[in-house]
Amino acid sequence: MPLVIPKHTCGHSGSPFLSVGDPELIRRNLVVMESFPCPPCRRKAADEEAVKQGLPFLTGTDKQVAWASDIRKEAMKRPQFRDVCYRHTRAEWWIDNKKTSSIK
């Protein structure tokens, strides 16, 4: 079983994983992983965007913050949910509530 190490768009290497199973599925997953910056770089970009918009920083792991910032960015597009964007700072909250009617 070969070990696969994705190379992110930021130039950093991703977490290694064993390529077990359907080769086509492994290739597609690798393409997706390599189409984004690594989680620490995505978090840095999310923190910079938060500063620009006057939003509080999100807390959590790099992966959580990267994902949650995308969810929060979508919520900011809807004026009725902007106050939520300023109140909740835990990335976990955004991820857990991404499908609720208040954040769609």
C-alpha positions as CSV (number, residue, x, y, z in Angstrom):
1,M,0.0,0.0,0.0
2,P,1.7,3.2,-1.1
3,L,1.7,6.2,1.2
4,V,0.2,9.3,-0.5
5,I,1.2,12.8,0.5
6,P,-0.9,15.6,-1.0
7,K,0.7,18.9,-2.0
8,H,-1.6,21.8,-1.3
9,T,-2.0,25.0,-3.4
10,C,0.0,26.9,-0.8
11,G,3.0,24.6,-1.4
12,H,2.8,22.8,1.9
13,S,2.5,19.0,2.1
14,G,-0.6,17.6,3.6
15,S,-1.1,14.7,6.0
16,P,0.0,11.4,4.6
17,F,-2.5,8.7,4.0
18,L,-2.5,5.1,2.8
19,S,-4.0,4.7,-0.6
20,V,-6.3,1.7,0.1
21,G,-9.3,0.9,-2.0
22,D,-10.6,2.1,-5.3
23,P,-7.8,3.9,-7.2
24,E,-10.2,6.3,-8.9
25,L,-11.7,7.3,-5.6
26,I,-8.3,7.9,-4.1
27,R,-7.3,10.0,-7.1
28,R,-10.4,12.1,-6.9
29,N,-9.9,12.7,-3.2
30,L,-6.3,13.6,-3.8
31,V,-7.4,16.1,-6.5
32,V,-9.8,17.7,-4.0
33,M,-7.2,17.9,-1.2
34,E,-4.7,19.4,-3.5
35,S,-7.1,22.1,-4.7
36,F,-7.0,24.0,-1.4
37,P,-4.3,25.5,0.8
38,C,-3.4,23.5,3.9
39,P,-5.5,24.0,7.0
40,P,-3.0,26.3,8.8
41,C,-2.8,28.6,5.7
42,R,-6.6,28.6,5.4
43,R,-6.9,29.5,9.0
44,K,-4.4,32.4,8.5
45,A,-6.5,33.6,5.6
46,A,-9.7,33.3,7.7
47,D,-8.1,35.3,10.5
48,E,-7.1,38.0,8.1
49,E,-10.6,38.1,6.6
50,A,-12.1,38.4,10.1
51,V,-9.9,41.4,10.8
52,K,-10.9,43.1,7.6
53,Q,-14.6,42.6,8.4
54,G,-14.4,43.4,12.1
55,L,-15.4,39.9,13.0
56,P,-14.1,38.0,16.1
57,F,-11.5,35.3,15.5
58,L,-12.9,31.7,15.5
59,T,-11.5,29.2,18.0
60,G,-10.8,25.6,17.3
61,T,-8.4,23.4,15.3
62,D,-7.0,24.7,12.0
63,K,-9.3,22.5,10.1
64,Q,-12.4,23.5,12.1
65,V,-11.6,27.2,11.8
66,A,-11.0,26.9,8.0
67,W,-14.3,25.1,7.6
68,A,-16.3,27.3,10.0
69,S,-15.0,30.5,8.4
70,D,-16.5,29.4,5.1
71,I,-19.8,28.7,6.8
72,R,-19.7,32.1,8.5
73,K,-18.8,33.9,5.3
74,E,-22.0,32.5,3.7
75,A,-24.0,33.6,6.8
76,M,-22.6,37.2,6.4
77,K,-24.2,37.4,3.0
78,R,-27.6,37.3,4.6
79,P,-28.4,40.5,6.6
80,Q,-30.7,38.7,9.0
81,F,-27.9,36.5,10.2
82,R,-25.1,39.0,10.6
83,D,-25.6,39.4,14.4
84,V,-25.0,35.7,14.7
85,C,-21.6,36.1,13.0
86,Y,-20.4,38.5,15.7
87,R,-21.7,36.4,18.6
88,H,-20.4,32.9,18.0
89,T,-16.7,32.4,18.0
90,R,-16.4,28.6,18.5
91,A,-15.7,27.0,15.1
92,E,-17.4,23.9,16.4
93,W,-20.7,25.9,16.8
94,W,-20.6,26.9,13.2
95,I,-20.0,23.4,12.0
96,D,-22.7,21.9,14.2
97,N,-25.2,24.5,13.1
98,K,-24.4,24.8,9.4
99,K,-27.6,23.1,8.4
100,T,-30.0,24.9,10.7
101,S,-32.4,27.3,9.3
102,S,-30.6,30.2,11.0
103,I,-27.4,29.8,8.9
104,K,-28.5,28.4,5.5
